[in-house]
Amino acid sequence: MFGIFGRVTISKSRLCSRPLCANDAEVLLLFEYETRLVELRGLNRVRDSNLLELCTNHADTFRPPHAWSCQDVRQTQLTAESDESRYVR
Ligand SMILES: [Zn+2]
């Protein structure tokens, strides 16, 4: 639909935010300053430059700042999505 760009998948165009890392970004880090919570989520379709996007390796080794907690909601997301598709069919 967009010529040559149609052949490039979204994941290939989005790299990990860590310097010197050439892996594809797979995980989105959301910083909730009110509650001091870092949420690890699956990538959004639209890139937001304010958010940190990491590859799986770096997301797995990520440690939140002091006094922050970290919540991995990737698995929850996957479950929710498969529930949704069940309804569609
Ligand atoms: Zn990385």
PDB file of the backbone (N, CA, C, O) and the ligand in Angstrom, with CONECT records:
HET     ZN  A 101       1
ATOM      1  N   MET A   1       0.827  -1.200   0.000  1.00  0.00           N
ATOM      2  CA  MET A   1       0.000   0.000   0.000  1.00  0.00           C
ATOM      3  C   MET A   1       0.868   1.260   0.000  1.00  0.00           C
ATOM      4  O   MET A   1       0.500   2.265  -0.608  1.00  0.00           O
ATOM      5  N   PHE A   2       2.018   1.211   0.679  1.00  0.00           N
ATOM      6  CA  PHE A   2       2.920   2.349   0.615  1.00  0.00           C
ATOM      7  C   PHE A   2       4.192   1.987  -0.136  1.00  0.00           C
ATOM      8  O   PHE A   2       5.275   2.459   0.211  1.00  0.00           O
ATOM      9  N   GLY A   3       4.070   1.161  -1.152  1.00  0.00           N
ATOM     10  CA  GLY A   3       5.228   0.792  -1.945  1.00  0.00           C
ATOM     11  C   GLY A   3       6.272   0.067  -1.125  1.00  0.00           C
ATOM     12  O   GLY A   3       5.980  -0.929  -0.463  1.00  0.00           O
ATOM     13  N   ILE A   4       7.479   0.569  -1.173  1.00  0.00           N
ATOM     14  CA  ILE A   4       8.607  -0.117  -0.529  1.00  0.00           C
ATOM     15  C   ILE A   4       8.430  -0.216   0.982  1.00  0.00           C
ATOM     16  O   ILE A   4       8.901  -1.175   1.592  1.00  0.00           O
ATOM     17  N   PHE A   5       7.764   0.753   1.593  1.00  0.00           N
ATOM     18  CA  PHE A   5       7.599   0.741   3.042  1.00  0.00           C
ATOM     19  C   PHE A   5       6.686  -0.393   3.493  1.00  0.00           C
ATOM     20  O   PHE A   5       6.779  -0.851   4.632  1.00  0.00           O
ATOM     21  N   GLY A   6       5.821  -0.838   2.620  1.00  0.00           N
ATOM     22  CA  GLY A   6       4.912  -1.916   2.965  1.00  0.00           C
ATOM     23  C   GLY A   6       5.640  -3.201   3.279  1.00  0.00           C
ATOM     24  O   GLY A   6       5.108  -4.064   3.978  1.00  0.00           O
ATOM     25  N   ARG A   7       6.845  -3.339   2.774  1.00  0.00           N
ATOM     26  CA  ARG A   7       7.600  -4.578   2.983  1.00  0.00           C
ATOM     27  C   ARG A   7       8.354  -4.575   4.314  1.00  0.00           C
ATOM     28  O   ARG A   7       8.760  -5.626   4.809  1.00  0.00           O
ATOM     29  N   VAL A   8       8.533  -3.405   4.875  1.00  0.00           N
ATOM     30  CA  VAL A   8       9.266  -3.308   6.143  1.00  0.00           C
ATOM     31  C   VAL A   8       8.287  -3.486   7.301  1.00  0.00           C
ATOM     32  O   VAL A   8       7.318  -2.736   7.423  1.00  0.00           O
ATOM     33  N   THR A   9       8.542  -4.469   8.139  1.00  0.00           N
ATOM     34  CA  THR A   9       7.652  -4.677   9.271  1.00  0.00           C
ATOM     35  C   THR A   9       7.925  -3.624  10.331  1.00  0.00           C
ATOM     36  O   THR A   9       9.002  -3.030  10.368  1.00  0.00           O
ATOM     37  N   ILE A  10       6.937  -3.398  11.196  1.00  0.00           N
ATOM     38  CA  ILE A  10       7.058  -2.375  12.224  1.00  0.00           C
ATOM     39  C   ILE A  10       8.244  -2.670  13.148  1.00  0.00           C
ATOM     40  O   ILE A  10       8.999  -1.764  13.503  1.00  0.00           O
ATOM     41  N   SER A  11       8.402  -3.930  13.532  1.00  0.00           N
ATOM     42  CA  SER A  11       9.439  -4.263  14.510  1.00  0.00           C
ATOM     43  C   SER A  11      10.836  -3.969  13.971  1.00  0.00           C
ATOM     44  O   SER A  11      11.725  -3.607  14.743  1.00  0.00           O
ATOM     45  N   LYS A  12      11.048  -4.115  12.675  1.00  0.00           N
ATOM     46  CA  LYS A  12      12.370  -3.888  12.113  1.00  0.00           C
ATOM     47  C   LYS A  12      12.764  -2.419  12.152  1.00  0.00           C
ATOM     48  O   LYS A  12      13.952  -2.096  12.161  1.00  0.00           O
ATOM     49  N   SER A  13      11.781  -1.530  12.174  1.00  0.00           N
ATOM     50  CA  SER A  13      12.103  -0.112  12.128  1.00  0.00           C
ATOM     51  C   SER A  13      12.245   0.483  13.515  1.00  0.00           C
ATOM     52  O   SER A  13      12.566   1.664  13.656  1.00  0.00           O
ATOM     53  N   ARG A  14      12.007  -0.333  14.551  1.00  0.00           N
ATOM     54  CA  ARG A  14      12.058   0.203  15.911  1.00  0.00           C
ATOM     55  C   ARG A  14      13.086  -0.568  16.708  1.00  0.00           C
ATOM     56  O   ARG A  14      12.917  -1.753  16.996  1.00  0.00           O
ATOM     57  N   LEU A  15      14.146   0.122  17.056  1.00  0.00           N
ATOM     58  CA  LEU A  15      15.236  -0.521  17.770  1.00  0.00           C
ATOM     59  C   LEU A  15      15.180  -0.192  19.255  1.00  0.00           C
ATOM     60  O   LEU A  15      14.538   0.767  19.682  1.00  0.00           O
ATOM     61  N   CYS A  16      15.874  -1.018  20.021  1.00  0.00           N
ATOM     62  CA  CYS A  16      16.033  -0.836  21.458  1.00  0.00           C
ATOM     63  C   CYS A  16      16.612   0.555  21.757  1.00  0.00           C
ATOM     64  O   CYS A  16      17.474   1.045  21.029  1.00  0.00           O
ATOM     65  N   SER A  17      16.133   1.177  22.825  1.00  0.00           N
ATOM     66  CA  SER A  17      16.573   2.532  23.181  1.00  0.00           C
ATOM     67  C   SER A  17      17.948   2.573  23.837  1.00  0.00           C
ATOM     68  O   SER A  17      18.544   3.643  23.954  1.00  0.00           O
ATOM     69  N   ARG A  18      18.457   1.421  24.266  1.00  0.00           N
ATOM     70  CA  ARG A  18      19.778   1.407  24.906  1.00  0.00           C
ATOM     71  C   ARG A  18      20.860   1.709  23.878  1.00  0.00           C
ATOM     72  O   ARG A  18      20.813   1.212  22.753  1.00  0.00           O
ATOM     73  N   PRO A  19      21.847   2.535  24.274  1.00  0.00           N
ATOM     74  CA  PRO A  19      22.946   2.841  23.349  1.00  0.00           C
ATOM     75  C   PRO A  19      23.688   1.568  22.956  1.00  0.00           C
ATOM     76  O   PRO A  19      23.857   0.663  23.773  1.00  0.00           O
ATOM     77  N   LEU A  20      24.123   1.506  21.721  1.00  0.00           N
ATOM     78  CA  LEU A  20      24.921   0.396  21.203  1.00  0.00           C
ATOM     79  C   LEU A  20      24.155  -0.922  21.105  1.00  0.00           C
ATOM     80  O   LEU A  20      24.752  -1.965  20.835  1.00  0.00           O
ATOM     81  N   CYS A  21      22.860  -0.886  21.318  1.00  0.00           N
ATOM     82  CA  CYS A  21      22.083  -2.116  21.182  1.00  0.00           C
ATOM     83  C   CYS A  21      21.352  -2.079  19.847  1.00  0.00           C
ATOM     84  O   CYS A  21      20.659  -1.110  19.533  1.00  0.00           O
ATOM     85  N   ALA A  22      21.511  -3.137  19.068  1.00  0.00           N
ATOM     86  CA  ALA A  22      20.910  -3.161  17.733  1.00  0.00           C
ATOM     87  C   ALA A  22      19.739  -4.122  17.657  1.00  0.00           C
ATOM     88  O   ALA A  22      19.275  -4.458  16.567  1.00  0.00           O
ATOM     89  N   ASN A  23      19.261  -4.565  18.808  1.00  0.00           N
ATOM     90  CA  ASN A  23      18.115  -5.478  18.805  1.00  0.00           C
ATOM     91  C   ASN A  23      16.814  -4.729  18.554  1.00  0.00           C
ATOM     92  O   ASN A  23      16.718  -3.530  18.817  1.00  0.00           O
ATOM     93  N   ASP A  24      15.826  -5.431  18.052  1.00  0.00           N
ATOM     94  CA  ASP A  24      14.507  -4.832  17.849  1.00  0.00           C
ATOM     95  C   ASP A  24      13.844  -4.553  19.193  1.00  0.00           C
ATOM     96  O   ASP A  24      13.937  -5.357  20.121  1.00  0.00           O
ATOM     97  N   ALA A  25      13.185  -3.422  19.286  1.00  0.00           N
ATOM     98  CA  ALA A  25      12.436  -3.105  20.498  1.00  0.00           C
ATOM     99  C   ALA A  25      11.189  -3.983  20.558  1.00  0.00           C
ATOM    100  O   ALA A  25      10.455  -4.111  19.577  1.00  0.00           O
ATOM    101  N   GLU A  26      10.965  -4.577  21.712  1.00  0.00           N
ATOM    102  CA  GLU A  26       9.807  -5.464  21.870  1.00  0.00           C
ATOM    103  C   GLU A  26       8.949  -5.063  23.056  1.00  0.00           C
ATOM    104  O   GLU A  26       7.779  -5.434  23.147  1.00  0.00           O
ATOM    105  N   VAL A  27       9.545  -4.298  23.966  1.00  0.00           N
ATOM    106  CA  VAL A  27       8.869  -3.981  25.218  1.00  0.00           C
ATOM    107  C   VAL A  27       8.844  -2.477  25.436  1.00  0.00           C
ATOM    108  O   VAL A  27       9.828  -1.781  25.184  1.00  0.00           O
ATOM    109  N   LEU A  28       7.709  -1.990  25.908  1.00  0.00           N
ATOM    110  CA  LEU A  28       7.535  -0.571  26.160  1.00  0.00           C
ATOM    111  C   LEU A  28       7.595  -0.325  27.660  1.00  0.00           C
ATOM    112  O   LEU A  28       6.970  -1.052  28.433  1.00  0.00           O
ATOM    113  N   LEU A  29       8.338   0.688  28.077  1.00  0.00           N
ATOM    114  CA  LEU A  29       8.409   1.007  29.501  1.00  0.00           C
ATOM    115  C   LEU A  29       7.632   2.276  29.788  1.00  0.00           C
ATOM    116  O   LEU A  29       7.918   3.340  29.238  1.00  0.00           O
ATOM    117  N   LEU A  30       6.652   2.147  30.650  1.00  0.00           N
ATOM    118  CA  LEU A  30       5.805   3.273  31.016  1.00  0.00           C
ATOM    119  C   LEU A  30       6.154   3.727  32.422  1.00  0.00           C
ATOM    120  O   LEU A  30       6.081   2.934  33.361  1.00  0.00           O
ATOM    121  N   PHE A  31       6.529   4.977  32.583  1.00  0.00           N
ATOM    122  CA  PHE A  31       6.875   5.491  33.903  1.00  0.00           C
ATOM    123  C   PHE A  31       5.697   6.278  34.464  1.00  0.00           C
ATOM    124  O   PHE A  31       5.322   7.323  33.932  1.00  0.00           O
ATOM    125  N   GLU A  32       5.123   5.764  35.536  1.00  0.00           N
ATOM    126  CA  GLU A  32       4.018   6.460  36.190  1.00  0.00           C
ATOM    127  C   GLU A  32       4.562   7.175  37.417  1.00  0.00           C
ATOM    128  O   GLU A  32       4.766   6.575  38.472  1.00  0.00           O
ATOM    129  N   TYR A  33       4.791   8.475  37.251  1.00  0.00           N
ATOM    130  CA  TYR A  33       5.473   9.229  38.298  1.00  0.00           C
ATOM    131  C   TYR A  33       4.624   9.394  39.553  1.00  0.00           C
ATOM    132  O   TYR A  33       5.163   9.475  40.657  1.00  0.00           O
ATOM    133  N   GLU A  34       3.297   9.445  39.393  1.00  0.00           N
ATOM    134  CA  GLU A  34       2.409   9.600  40.551  1.00  0.00           C
ATOM    135  C   GLU A  34       2.565   8.449  41.529  1.00  0.00           C
ATOM    136  O   GLU A  34       2.659   8.654  42.739  1.00  0.00           O
ATOM    137  N   THR A  35       2.593   7.255  41.002  1.00  0.00           N
ATOM    138  CA  THR A  35       2.612   6.060  41.857  1.00  0.00           C
ATOM    139  C   THR A  35       3.999   5.431  41.922  1.00  0.00           C
ATOM    140  O   THR A  35       4.191   4.420  42.597  1.00  0.00           O
ATOM    141  N   ARG A  36       4.976   6.030  41.217  1.00  0.00           N
ATOM    142  CA  ARG A  36       6.327   5.476  41.159  1.00  0.00           C
ATOM    143  C   ARG A  36       6.326   4.019  40.717  1.00  0.00           C
ATOM    144  O   ARG A  36       6.883   3.135  41.369  1.00  0.00           O
ATOM    145  N   LEU A  37       5.694   3.820  39.614  1.00  0.00           N
ATOM    146  CA  LEU A  37       5.582   2.470  39.092  1.00  0.00           C
ATOM    147  C   LEU A  37       6.074   2.440  37.647  1.00  0.00           C
ATOM    148  O   LEU A  37       5.710   3.288  36.833  1.00  0.00           O
ATOM    149  N   VAL A  38       6.898   1.460  37.353  1.00  0.00           N
ATOM    150  CA  VAL A  38       7.315   1.248  35.967  1.00  0.00           C
ATOM    151  C   VAL A  38       6.564   0.049  35.435  1.00  0.00           C
ATOM    152  O   VAL A  38       6.596  -1.031  36.025  1.00  0.00           O
ATOM    153  N   GLU A  39       5.892   0.243  34.322  1.00  0.00           N
ATOM    154  CA  GLU A  39       5.138  -0.854  33.744  1.00  0.00           C
ATOM    155  C   GLU A  39       5.809  -1.329  32.471  1.00  0.00           C
ATOM    156  O   GLU A  39       6.149  -0.529  31.599  1.00  0.00           O
ATOM    157  N   LEU A  40       5.996  -2.631  32.370  1.00  0.00           N
ATOM    158  CA  LEU A  40       6.539  -3.212  31.148  1.00  0.00           C
ATOM    159  C   LEU A  40       5.383  -3.751  30.325  1.00  0.00           C
ATOM    160  O   LEU A  40       4.634  -4.622  30.769  1.00  0.00           O
ATOM    161  N   ARG A  41       5.250  -3.220  29.116  1.00  0.00           N
ATOM    162  CA  ARG A  41       4.126  -3.624  28.269  1.00  0.00           C
ATOM    163  C   ARG A  41       4.623  -4.027  26.895  1.00  0.00           C
ATOM    164  O   ARG A  41       5.791  -3.831  26.559  1.00  0.00           O
ATOM    165  N   GLY A  42       3.735  -4.586  26.114  1.00  0.00           N
ATOM    166  CA  GLY A  42       4.033  -4.846  24.715  1.00  0.00           C
ATOM    167  C   GLY A  42       4.037  -3.522  23.968  1.00  0.00           C
ATOM    168  O   GLY A  42       3.440  -2.552  24.436  1.00  0.00           O
ATOM    169  N   LEU A  43       4.692  -3.462  22.826  1.00  0.00           N
ATOM    170  CA  LEU A  43       4.799  -2.207  22.074  1.00  0.00           C
ATOM    171  C   LEU A  43       3.451  -1.732  21.560  1.00  0.00           C
ATOM    172  O   LEU A  43       2.598  -2.528  21.168  1.00  0.00           O
ATOM    173  N   ASN A  44       3.283  -0.424  21.572  1.00  0.00           N
ATOM    174  CA  ASN A  44       2.136   0.168  20.890  1.00  0.00           C
ATOM    175  C   ASN A  44       2.406   0.187  19.402  1.00  0.00           C
ATOM    176  O   ASN A  44       3.554   0.064  18.976  1.00  0.00           O
ATOM    177  N   ARG A  45       1.375   0.339  18.619  1.00  0.00           N
ATOM    178  CA  ARG A  45       1.575   0.424  17.185  1.00  0.00           C
ATOM    179  C   ARG A  45       2.247   1.735  16.800  1.00  0.00           C
ATOM    180  O   ARG A  45       3.087   1.782  15.902  1.00  0.00           O
ATOM    181  N   VAL A  46       1.864   2.787  17.494  1.00  0.00           N
ATOM    182  CA  VAL A  46       2.417   4.100  17.200  1.00  0.00           C
ATOM    183  C   VAL A  46       3.547   4.402  18.158  1.00  0.00           C
ATOM    184  O   VAL A  46       3.401   4.253  19.371  1.00  0.00           O
ATOM    185  N   ARG A  47       4.659   4.820  17.620  1.00  0.00           N
ATOM    186  CA  ARG A  47       5.808   5.103  18.472  1.00  0.00           C
ATOM    187  C   ARG A  47       5.631   6.434  19.187  1.00  0.00           C
ATOM    188  O   ARG A  47       5.273   7.441  18.576  1.00  0.00           O
ATOM    189  N   ASP A  48       5.889   6.423  20.495  1.00  0.00           N
ATOM    190  CA  ASP A  48       5.865   7.650  21.273  1.00  0.00           C
ATOM    191  C   ASP A  48       7.287   7.916  21.742  1.00  0.00           C
ATOM    192  O   ASP A  48       7.857   7.113  22.480  1.00  0.00           O
ATOM    193  N   SER A  49       7.862   9.030  21.322  1.00  0.00           N
ATOM    194  CA  SER A  49       9.273   9.290  21.613  1.00  0.00           C
ATOM    195  C   SER A  49       9.515   9.571  23.098  1.00  0.00           C
ATOM    196  O   SER A  49      10.662   9.582  23.545  1.00  0.00           O
ATOM    197  N   ASN A  50       8.441   9.800  23.868  1.00  0.00           N
ATOM    198  CA  ASN A  50       8.604  10.017  25.303  1.00  0.00           C
ATOM    199  C   ASN A  50       8.761   8.718  26.073  1.00  0.00           C
ATOM    200  O   ASN A  50       9.155   8.719  27.239  1.00  0.00           O
ATOM    201  N   LEU A  51       8.454   7.623  25.420  1.00  0.00           N
ATOM    202  CA  LEU A  51       8.497   6.338  26.107  1.00  0.00           C
ATOM    203  C   LEU A  51       9.761   5.594  25.738  1.00  0.00           C
ATOM    204  O   LEU A  51      10.319   5.766  24.654  1.00  0.00           O
ATOM    205  N   LEU A  52      10.192   4.771  26.659  1.00  0.00           N
ATOM    206  CA  LEU A  52      11.389   3.988  26.455  1.00  0.00           C
ATOM    207  C   LEU A  52      10.988   2.638  25.857  1.00  0.00           C
ATOM    208  O   LEU A  52      10.103   1.953  26.370  1.00  0.00           O
ATOM    209  N   GLU A  53      11.648   2.277  24.780  1.00  0.00           N
ATOM    210  CA  GLU A  53      11.362   0.991  24.153  1.00  0.00           C
ATOM    211  C   GLU A  53      12.619   0.134  24.188  1.00  0.00           C
ATOM    212  O   GLU A  53      13.680   0.560  23.731  1.00  0.00           O
ATOM    213  N   LEU A  54      12.501  -1.061  24.724  1.00  0.00           N
ATOM    214  CA  LEU A  54      13.672  -1.916  24.890  1.00  0.00           C
ATOM    215  C   LEU A  54      13.482  -3.259  24.204  1.00  0.00           C
ATOM    216  O   LEU A  54      12.359  -3.697  23.954  1.00  0.00           O
ATOM    217  N   CYS A  55      14.604  -3.900  23.906  1.00  0.00           N
ATOM    218  CA  CYS A  55      14.553  -5.269  23.426  1.00  0.00           C
ATOM    219  C   CYS A  55      14.231  -6.187  24.610  1.00  0.00           C
ATOM    220  O   CYS A  55      14.255  -5.747  25.760  1.00  0.00           O
ATOM    221  N   THR A  56      13.937  -7.428  24.340  1.00  0.00           N
ATOM    222  CA  THR A  56      13.564  -8.358  25.409  1.00  0.00           C
ATOM    223  C   THR A  56      14.687  -8.527  26.421  1.00  0.00           C
ATOM    224  O   THR A  56      14.435  -8.573  27.625  1.00  0.00           O
ATOM    225  N   ASN A  57      15.927  -8.619  25.943  1.00  0.00           N
ATOM    226  CA  ASN A  57      17.077  -8.772  26.838  1.00  0.00           C
ATOM    227  C   ASN A  57      17.160  -7.640  27.845  1.00  0.00           C
ATOM    228  O   ASN A  57      17.248  -7.869  29.051  1.00  0.00           O
ATOM    229  N   HIS A  58      17.129  -6.416  27.337  1.00  0.00           N
ATOM    230  CA  HIS A  58      17.265  -5.265  28.210  1.00  0.00           C
ATOM    231  C   HIS A  58      16.041  -5.075  29.101  1.00  0.00           C
ATOM    232  O   HIS A  58      16.167  -4.616  30.236  1.00  0.00           O
ATOM    233  N   ALA A  59      14.875  -5.418  28.603  1.00  0.00           N
ATOM    234  CA  ALA A  59      13.670  -5.316  29.427  1.00  0.00           C
ATOM    235  C   ALA A  59      13.739  -6.292  30.587  1.00  0.00           C
ATOM    236  O   ALA A  59      13.330  -5.975  31.704  1.00  0.00           O
ATOM    237  N   ASP A  60      14.263  -7.487  30.312  1.00  0.00           N
ATOM    238  CA  ASP A  60      14.345  -8.502  31.359  1.00  0.00           C
ATOM    239  C   ASP A  60      15.368  -8.140  32.424  1.00  0.00           C
ATOM    240  O   ASP A  60      15.218  -8.529  33.583  1.00  0.00           O
ATOM    241  N   THR A  61      16.405  -7.402  32.047  1.00  0.00           N
ATOM    242  CA  THR A  61      17.430  -7.036  33.024  1.00  0.00           C
ATOM    243  C   THR A  61      17.190  -5.642  33.593  1.00  0.00           C
ATOM    244  O   THR A  61      17.976  -5.151  34.403  1.00  0.00           O
ATOM    245  N   PHE A  62      16.109  -5.012  33.171  1.00  0.00           N
ATOM    246  CA  PHE A  62      15.811  -3.659  33.652  1.00  0.00           C
ATOM    247  C   PHE A  62      15.501  -3.660  35.144  1.00  0.00           C
ATOM    248  O   PHE A  62      14.754  -4.507  35.634  1.00  0.00           O
ATOM    249  N   ARG A  63      16.085  -2.697  35.860  1.00  0.00           N
ATOM    250  CA  ARG A  63      15.774  -2.521  37.282  1.00  0.00           C
ATOM    251  C   ARG A  63      15.242  -1.111  37.471  1.00  0.00           C
ATOM    252  O   ARG A  63      15.856  -0.150  37.008  1.00  0.00           O
ATOM    253  N   PRO A  64      14.112  -0.979  38.143  1.00  0.00           N
ATOM    254  CA  PRO A  64      13.523   0.358  38.327  1.00  0.00           C
ATOM    255  C   PRO A  64      14.391   1.236  39.221  1.00  0.00           C
ATOM    256  O   PRO A  64      15.200   0.724  39.995  1.00  0.00           O
ATOM    257  N   PRO A  65      14.230   2.560  39.120  1.00  0.00           N
ATOM    258  CA  PRO A  65      14.982   3.477  39.986  1.00  0.00           C
ATOM    259  C   PRO A  65      14.664   3.212  41.450  1.00  0.00           C
ATOM    260  O   PRO A  65      13.665   2.571  41.774  1.00  0.00           O
ATOM    261  N   HIS A  66      15.524   3.713  42.330  1.00  0.00           N
ATOM    262  CA  HIS A  66      15.339   3.524  43.770  1.00  0.00           C
ATOM    263  C   HIS A  66      13.953   3.999  44.201  1.00  0.00           C
ATOM    264  O   HIS A  66      13.504   5.075  43.805  1.00  0.00           O
ATOM    265  N   ALA A  67      13.284   3.186  45.015  1.00  0.00           N
ATOM    266  CA  ALA A  67      11.958   3.492  45.564  1.00  0.00           C
ATOM    267  C   ALA A  67      10.835   3.355  44.539  1.00  0.00           C
ATOM    268  O   ALA A  67       9.684   3.685  44.823  1.00  0.00           O
ATOM    269  N   TRP A  68      11.173   2.873  43.360  1.00  0.00           N
ATOM    270  CA  TRP A  68      10.136   2.601  42.362  1.00  0.00           C
ATOM    271  C   TRP A  68       9.849   1.113  42.341  1.00  0.00           C
ATOM    272  O   TRP A  68      10.714   0.293  42.649  1.00  0.00           O
ATOM    273  N   SER A  69       8.634   0.782  41.977  1.00  0.00           N
ATOM    274  CA  SER A  69       8.342  -0.630  41.777  1.00  0.00           C
ATOM    275  C   SER A  69       8.142  -0.898  40.289  1.00  0.00           C
ATOM    276  O   SER A  69       7.952   0.019  39.490  1.00  0.00           O
ATOM    277  N   CYS A  70       8.191  -2.157  39.952  1.00  0.00           N
ATOM    278  CA  CYS A  70       8.175  -2.544  38.553  1.00  0.00           C
ATOM    279  C   CYS A  70       7.118  -3.616  38.355  1.00  0.00           C
ATOM    280  O   CYS A  70       7.053  -4.587  39.108  1.00  0.00           O
ATOM    281  N   GLN A  71       6.295  -3.432  37.339  1.00  0.00           N
ATOM    282  CA  GLN A  71       5.237  -4.393  37.088  1.00  0.00           C
ATOM    283  C   GLN A  71       5.286  -4.844  35.633  1.00  0.00           C
ATOM    284  O   GLN A  71       5.230  -4.026  34.714  1.00  0.00           O
ATOM    285  N   ASP A  72       5.390  -6.123  35.440  1.00  0.00           N
ATOM    286  CA  ASP A  72       5.442  -6.665  34.085  1.00  0.00           C
ATOM    287  C   ASP A  72       4.038  -7.104  33.681  1.00  0.00           C
ATOM    288  O   ASP A  72       3.522  -8.101  34.186  1.00  0.00           O
ATOM    289  N   VAL A  73       3.431  -6.357  32.774  1.00  0.00           N
ATOM    290  CA  VAL A  73       2.049  -6.688  32.388  1.00  0.00           C
ATOM    291  C   VAL A  73       1.988  -7.309  31.000  1.00  0.00           C
ATOM    292  O   VAL A  73       0.918  -7.420  30.401  1.00  0.00           O
ATOM    293  N   ARG A  74       3.156  -7.715  30.496  1.00  0.00           N
ATOM    294  CA  ARG A  74       3.168  -8.289  29.142  1.00  0.00           C
ATOM    295  C   ARG A  74       2.311  -9.540  29.043  1.00  0.00           C
ATOM    296  O   ARG A  74       1.573  -9.728  28.076  1.00  0.00           O
ATOM    297  N   GLN A  75       2.417 -10.399  30.065  1.00  0.00           N
ATOM    298  CA  GLN A  75       1.668 -11.658  30.032  1.00  0.00           C
ATOM    299  C   GLN A  75       0.169 -11.397  30.135  1.00  0.00           C
ATOM    300  O   GLN A  75      -0.631 -12.033  29.449  1.00  0.00           O
ATOM    301  N   THR A  76      -0.204 -10.447  31.006  1.00  0.00           N
ATOM    302  CA  THR A  76      -1.599 -10.075  31.160  1.00  0.00           C
ATOM    303  C   THR A  76      -2.169  -9.575  29.839  1.00  0.00           C
ATOM    304  O   THR A  76      -3.288  -9.907  29.448  1.00  0.00           O
ATOM    305  N   GLN A  77      -1.350  -8.759  29.165  1.00  0.00           N
ATOM    306  CA  GLN A  77      -1.772  -8.210  27.877  1.00  0.00           C
ATOM    307  C   GLN A  77      -2.051  -9.303  26.867  1.00  0.00           C
ATOM    308  O   GLN A  77      -3.064  -9.274  26.167  1.00  0.00           O
ATOM    309  N   LEU A  78      -1.150 -10.264  26.794  1.00  0.00           N
ATOM    310  CA  LEU A  78      -1.295 -11.356  25.837  1.00  0.00           C
ATOM    311  C   LEU A  78      -2.592 -12.108  26.085  1.00  0.00           C
ATOM    312  O   LEU A  78      -3.330 -12.423  25.152  1.00  0.00           O
ATOM    313  N   THR A  79      -2.862 -12.394  27.364  1.00  0.00           N
ATOM    314  CA  THR A  79      -4.069 -13.114  27.719  1.00  0.00           C
ATOM    315  C   THR A  79      -5.301 -12.315  27.312  1.00  0.00           C
ATOM    316  O   THR A  79      -6.253 -12.862  26.756  1.00  0.00           O
ATOM    317  N   ALA A  80      -5.273 -11.015  27.596  1.00  0.00           N
ATOM    318  CA  ALA A  80      -6.409 -10.165  27.264  1.00  0.00           C
ATOM    319  C   ALA A  80      -6.650 -10.143  25.763  1.00  0.00           C
ATOM    320  O   ALA A  80      -7.791 -10.173  25.304  1.00  0.00           O
ATOM    321  N   GLU A  81      -5.558 -10.091  25.005  1.00  0.00           N
ATOM    322  CA  GLU A  81      -5.712 -10.034  23.558  1.00  0.00           C
ATOM    323  C   GLU A  81      -6.297 -11.320  22.995  1.00  0.00           C
ATOM    324  O   GLU A  81      -7.124 -11.280  22.085  1.00  0.00           O
ATOM    325  N   SER A  82      -5.879 -12.450  23.524  1.00  0.00           N
ATOM    326  CA  SER A  82      -6.415 -13.704  22.989  1.00  0.00           C
ATOM    327  C   SER A  82      -7.881 -13.863  23.393  1.00  0.00           C
ATOM    328  O   SER A  82      -8.668 -14.462  22.661  1.00  0.00           O
ATOM    329  N   ASP A  83      -8.242 -13.328  24.557  1.00  0.00           N
ATOM    330  CA  ASP A  83      -9.649 -13.343  24.950  1.00  0.00           C
ATOM    331  C   ASP A  83     -10.486 -12.541  23.970  1.00  0.00           C
ATOM    332  O   ASP A  83     -11.582 -12.948  23.584  1.00  0.00           O
ATOM    333  N   GLU A  84      -9.949 -11.393  23.573  1.00  0.00           N
ATOM    334  CA  GLU A  84     -10.655 -10.527  22.642  1.00  0.00           C
ATOM    335  C   GLU A  84     -10.901 -11.211  21.313  1.00  0.00           C
ATOM    336  O   GLU A  84     -12.009 -11.177  20.778  1.00  0.00           O
ATOM    337  N   SER A  85      -9.845 -11.841  20.779  1.00  0.00           N
ATOM    338  CA  SER A  85      -9.990 -12.448  19.464  1.00  0.00           C
ATOM    339  C   SER A  85     -10.983 -13.604  19.503  1.00  0.00           C
ATOM    340  O   SER A  85     -11.592 -13.945  18.489  1.00  0.00           O
ATOM    341  N   ARG A  86     -11.140 -14.205  20.686  1.00  0.00           N
ATOM    342  CA  ARG A  86     -12.116 -15.275  20.801  1.00  0.00           C
ATOM    343  C   ARG A  86     -13.527 -14.713  20.599  1.00  0.00           C
ATOM    344  O   ARG A  86     -14.380 -15.361  19.993  1.00  0.00           O
ATOM    345  N   TYR A  87     -13.759 -13.513  21.107  1.00  0.00           N
ATOM    346  CA  TYR A  87     -15.059 -12.892  20.945  1.00  0.00           C
ATOM    347  C   TYR A  87     -15.338 -12.523  19.496  1.00  0.00           C
ATOM    348  O   TYR A  87     -16.459 -12.653  19.005  1.00  0.00           O
ATOM    349  N   VAL A  88     -14.280 -12.055  18.821  1.00  0.00           N
ATOM    350  CA  VAL A  88     -14.455 -11.618  17.430  1.00  0.00           C
ATOM    351  C   VAL A  88     -14.880 -12.788  16.557  1.00  0.00           C
ATOM    352  O   VAL A  88     -15.737 -12.648  15.684  1.00  0.00           O
ATOM    353  N   ARG A  89     -14.272 -13.943  16.804  1.00  0.00           N
ATOM    354  CA  ARG A  89     -14.631 -15.114  16.013  1.00  0.00           C
ATOM    355  C   ARG A  89     -15.879 -15.707  16.569  1.00  0.00           C
ATOM    356  O   ARG A  89     -16.368 -16.712  16.052  1.00  0.00           O
TER     357      ARG A  89
HETATM  358 ZN    ZN A 101      18.579  -3.783  23.926  1.00  0.00          ZN2+
END
